[in-house]
Amino acid sequence: MKTIDDLLRQGVEGKRVFVRADLNVPQDGTTITDDGRIRAVLPTIKALTAAGAKVVVASHLGRPKGAPDPAFTLRFAASRLGELLGRPVAFAGDTIGSEAHAAVAGLDNGQVAVLENLRFHPGETSKDPAERAELAARLAAFADVYVGDGFGAVHRQHASVAELPRLMPKYAGYLIATEVGVLRKLTEDVRRPYVVVLGGAKVSDKLAVIDQLLDKADRLLIGGGMAYTFLKAKGYEVGISLLQEDQVPIVTEYMQRAEKNGVELVLPVDILAAAEFPDLKTKAPADHVTVDADKIPSDKEGLDIGPRTRELYASKLADAATIFWNGPLGVFEHPDYAGGTRAIAQALVDSDAFTVVGGGDSAAAVRTLGFDENAFGHISTGGGASLEYLEGKTLPGLAALED
């Protein structure tokens, strides 16, 4: 695919450049609690404005129902973008209406405008190709060139991601170019040992990537809520822990495949278990016990990996040359159950391996727990997109940039 450097060599002064970014950041009312995705698109926007382009930034935020919803406005993300750029950023209170047209028409060279949430228009996420195409055509009227830099959305068959780039000259922004380069290091000519840490709530969300990794990774470390389905498959009592009973047969098959393929599949040996899920608002101290992984009480649920598992997993990461981590190891949002996730993050920091944090909750955990982002090889902005790439799927947003 052609990149923004190819575009800059041609010159963009006075041209209107549509940047499909990913400003889908967590918000608490009017406060953005993690601006990582906004900071990730800065290099692309700064390069375009420095070259004299008129930059039109568009993104989604959350899951509104195809209509305006104040809870999902991009106004605060646009404001934060302006702060990070150190210059005013115009904000259009609609997506393709009069405010959007006025904001774009008012741009001078080197200026930036942000359109309101793309998902406020039903055509963005419509399953009807004609509806998506209609919105794409109306967005195309805002610009001369398309730059795709919203990696967190490239796995979506959405109007601004898959249809719009086919209507004008298109280029990959710096973020997407970096993300794809990193993912290729995880799928092509991988430095070994290659160790993958998978956590998160549901094992069903990770089955496809586990299926691929059983032929690629040297070692798989399993944690988070998904671990209890694996423990159940070993015949262990898991109490009231998160469990997908219907996935036990396929998990059993995967454990057998791992052994056959010589892939070391490592499960927790001890667990922090409690009778109640913790209060994540007050973060009040939570009563819990540490038990062996095969002795979870029937009236308790596992909420984090235990201290012996943390040491075990750190030792399994120590000799790695490549590490990919996706999904927290416990309920990291509560201090009593953040220890497992913190231990994995620290093991990556301490490693000499090429380390990749696979976006989503993993990236949020790194920032929430106070780690220096520069201590990791790469922190992805797209957990779902990263996983689908590793699964071998065709990502619509990348396919559109490559056409």
Residue pairs with C-beta under 8 A, 6 or more apart in sequence:
1 171
1 172
1 398
1 401
1 402
2 170
2 171
2 172
2 401
3 171
3 172
3 173
3 174
3 177
4 44
4 47
4 48
4 147
4 171
4 172
4 173
4 174
4 177
6 171
7 17
7 145
7 147
7 169
7 171
8 47
8 48
8 51
11 51
12 48
12 51
12 52
12 53
12 145
13 51
13 52
13 53
13 109
14 52
14 53
14 54
14 109
15 53
15 54
15 144
15 145
16 53
16 54
16 56
16 104
16 107
16 142
16 143
16 144
16 145
17 48
17 53
17 54
17 55
17 56
17 143
17 144
17 145
17 146
17 147
18 56
18 58
18 139
18 140
18 142
18 143
18 145
18 146
18 147
18 164
18 168
19 41
19 44
19 45
19 48
19 55
19 56
19 57
19 58
19 147
19 149
19 173
20 58
20 59
20 146
20 147
20 148
20 149
20 150
20 153
20 160
20 161
20 164
20 165
20 397
21 37
21 41
21 44
21 45
21 57
21 58
21 59
21 149
21 150
22 37
22 40
22 41
22 59
22 60
22 149
22 150
22 151
22 152
22 153
22 381
22 382
23 37
23 38
23 41
23 57
23 59
23 61
23 74
23 77
23 78
23 81
23 114
24 37
24 59
24 60
24 61
24 62
24 152
24 153
25 32
25 33
25 34
25 35
25 36
25 37
25 38
25 61
25 77
25 80
26 32
26 33
26 34
26 364
27 33
27 61
27 76
30 76
31 76
32 38
32 76
32 77
32 80
34 364
34 367
34 368
35 80
35 84
36 363
36 367
36 373
36 379
36 381
37 152
37 381
38 77
38 80
38 81
38 84
39 84
40 151
40 175
40 381
41 57
41 149
41 150
41 173
41 175
42 84
42 85
43 173
43 174
43 175
44 147
44 149
44 173
44 174
44 175
45 55
45 57
45 81
45 85
45 112
46 85
47 174
48 55
48 147
49 55
49 85
49 87
49 110
49 111
49 112
50 110
52 109
52 110
53 109
53 110
54 104
54 107
54 108
54 109
54 110
54 111
55 107
55 111
55 112
55 113
56 104
56 107
56 112
56 113
56 115
56 142
56 143
57 78
57 81
57 89
57 112
57 113
57 114
57 115
58 95
58 114
58 115
58 118
58 139
58 160
59 74
59 77
59 114
59 117
59 118
59 150
60 117
60 118
60 119
60 124
60 153
60 158
60 160
61 72
61 73
61 74
61 77
61 117
61 119
62 71
62 72
62 117
62 119
63 72
63 119
64 71
64 72
64 117
64 119
64 120
66 119
66 120
66 121
66 122
66 124
66 125
66 126
67 120
67 122
68 94
68 116
68 117
68 120
69 120
72 117
72 119
72 120
73 116
73 117
74 91
74 114
74 115
74 116
74 117
75 91
75 93
75 116
77 114
78 89
78 91
78 114
79 89
79 91
81 89
81 112
81 114
82 88
82 89
82 112
85 112
87 111
87 112
89 112
89 113
89 114
90 103
90 106
90 107
90 111
90 112
90 113
90 114
91 103
91 113
91 114
91 116
92 99
92 100
92 102
92 103
92 104
92 113
92 114
92 115
92 116
93 99
93 116
94 100
94 115
94 116
94 120
95 115
95 116
95 117
95 118
95 120
95 121
96 115
96 121
96 135
96 138
96 139
99 116
100 115
100 116
100 142
101 142
103 113
103 115
104 113
104 142
104 143
106 113
107 113
115 142
118 124
118 158
118 159
118 160
119 125
121 135
122 131
123 131
123 132
123 134
123 135
123 136
123 159
124 132
124 135
124 158
124 159
124 160
125 156
125 158
125 159
126 132
126 135
126 159
129 163
131 159
132 157
132 158
132 159
132 162
132 163
133 159
133 163
135 159
135 160
135 163
136 159
136 160
136 163
136 164
136 166
136 167
137 167
139 159
139 160
139 164
140 164
140 167
140 168
143 168
144 168
144 169
145 168
145 169
145 170
145 171
146 164
146 165
146 167
146 168
146 169
146 170
146 171
147 170
147 171
147 172
147 173
148 154
148 161
148 165
148 170
148 171
148 172
148 173
148 176
148 397
148 400
148 401
149 172
149 173
149 174
149 175
149 176
150 161
150 176
150 397
151 175
151 176
151 179
151 380
151 381
151 382
151 385
152 359
152 381
152 382
152 383
152 384
152 385
153 161
153 382
153 385
153 397
154 161
154 176
154 382
154 385
154 395
154 396
154 397
154 398
155 382
155 384
155 385
155 388
155 389
155 393
155 395
155 396
155 397
156 162
156 396
156 397
157 396
158 396
161 396
161 397
161 400
162 396
162 397
162 399
162 400
163 400
165 397
165 400
165 401
165 403
166 400
166 403
170 400
170 401
171 401
172 180
172 401
175 381
176 398
176 401
178 378
179 378
179 380
179 381
179 382
179 385
179 386
180 389
180 398
182 356
182 377
182 378
182 380
183 386
183 389
183 390
185 191
185 322
185 354
185 356
186 194
186 322
186 324
186 356
186 390
187 216
187 389
187 390
190 216
190 322
191 321
191 322
191 353
191 354
192 218
192 321
192 322
193 218
193 219
193 319
193 320
193 321
193 322
194 216
194 217
194 218
194 219
194 320
194 321
194 322
194 323
194 324
195 217
195 218
195 219
195 220
195 221
195 316
195 317
195 320
195 322
195 323
195 324
195 353
196 213
196 217
196 219
196 220
196 221
196 323
196 324
196 325
196 326
197 221
197 223
197 313
197 317
197 323
197 324
197 325
197 326
197 327
197 329
197 344
198 206
198 209
198 210
198 220
198 221
198 222
198 223
198 224
198 226
198 325
198 326
198 327
199 222
199 223
199 224
199 225
199 226
199 227
199 325
199 326
199 327
199 328
199 329
199 330
199 341
199 344
199 362
200 206
200 224
200 225
200 226
200 326
200 327
200 328
200 361
201 224
201 225
201 226
201 242
202 225
202 226
202 242
202 244
203 226
203 229
203 230
203 244
203 247
203 251
204 244
204 247
205 226
205 387
206 226
206 326
206 327
206 387
207 247
207 250
207 254
208 387
208 391
208 393
209 326
209 387
209 390
209 391
210 220
210 254
211 254
211 391
212 390
212 391
212 392
213 220
213 263
213 390
214 220
214 254
214 257
214 258
214 261
214 263
215 261
217 263
218 263
218 264
219 263
219 264
219 265
219 266
219 316
219 320
220 258
220 263
220 264
220 265
220 266
221 266
221 313
221 316
221 317
222 230
222 265
222 266
222 267
222 268
223 268
223 305
223 309
223 313
223 327
223 328
223 329
223 330
223 340
223 344
224 327
224 328
224 329
224 330
225 241
225 242
225 302
226 242
226 244
226 327
227 267
227 268
227 302
227 305
228 238
228 241
228 242
228 243
228 302
229 243
229 244
229 245
229 247
229 248
229 251
230 251
230 255
230 267
231 238
231 267
231 268
231 293
231 294
231 296
232 238
232 243
232 245
232 248
233 248
233 251
233 252
233 255
234 255
234 267
234 294
236 293
236 294
236 296
237 294
237 295
237 296
237 298
238 296
238 302
239 273
239 296
239 297
239 298
239 299
239 300
239 301
239 302
240 298
240 299
240 300
240 301
241 273
241 296
241 300
241 301
241 302
242 301
242 302
254 265
255 265
257 263
258 264
258 265
259 265
264 316
266 312
266 313
266 316
267 293
268 293
268 302
268 305
268 306
268 309
269 292
269 293
269 306
269 308
269 309
269 312
270 290
270 291
270 292
270 293
270 305
270 306
270 307
270 308
270 309
271 290
271 291
271 292
271 293
271 296
271 302
271 303
271 304
271 305
271 306
271 309
272 288
272 289
272 290
272 302
272 303
272 304
272 305
272 306
272 330
272 336
272 337
272 339
272 340
273 288
273 289
273 290
273 291
273 296
273 297
273 300
273 301
273 302
273 303
274 286
274 287
274 288
274 289
274 300
274 301
274 303
275 287
275 299
275 300
275 301
276 286
276 287
277 301
277 303
277 331
278 284
278 286
278 303
278 331
278 334
278 336
278 337
279 286
279 334
280 331
280 333
280 334
283 334
283 335
285 336
286 334
286 336
286 337
288 303
288 336
288 337
289 297
289 300
290 306
290 307
291 297
291 300
291 306
293 306
293 309
296 302
303 330
303 331
303 334
303 337
304 329
304 330
304 331
304 336
304 337
304 338
304 339
304 340
304 341
305 313
305 329
305 330
305 339
305 340
305 343
306 340
307 339
309 340
310 339
310 340
310 343
310 344
313 329
313 343
313 344
313 347
314 343
314 344
314 346
314 347
314 350
317 323
317 344
317 347
317 348
317 351
317 353
318 347
318 351
320 351
320 353
321 353
321 354
322 353
322 354
322 356
323 348
323 351
323 353
323 354
323 355
323 356
324 356
324 358
324 390
325 344
325 345
325 348
325 355
325 356
325 357
325 358
325 362
326 357
326 358
326 359
326 360
326 362
326 383
326 386
326 387
327 358
327 360
327 361
327 362
328 340
328 341
328 361
328 362
328 365
329 340
329 341
329 343
329 344
330 337
330 338
330 339
330 340
330 341
331 337
331 338
332 338
332 340
332 341
332 342
332 361
332 365
332 368
332 369
333 368
338 365
338 369
341 365
341 369
342 369
345 357
345 365
345 366
345 369
345 371
346 371
348 355
348 357
348 375
348 376
349 355
349 371
349 372
349 375
349 376
353 377
354 377
355 376
355 377
355 378
356 376
356 377
356 378
356 379
356 380
357 363
357 366
357 376
357 378
357 379
357 380
358 380
358 383
358 386
358 387
359 379
359 380
359 381
359 382
359 383
359 384
359 385
359 386
360 382
360 383
360 384
361 383
362 383
363 379
363 380
363 381
363 383
366 373
366 376
366 379
367 373
373 379
380 386
385 395
388 395
389 395
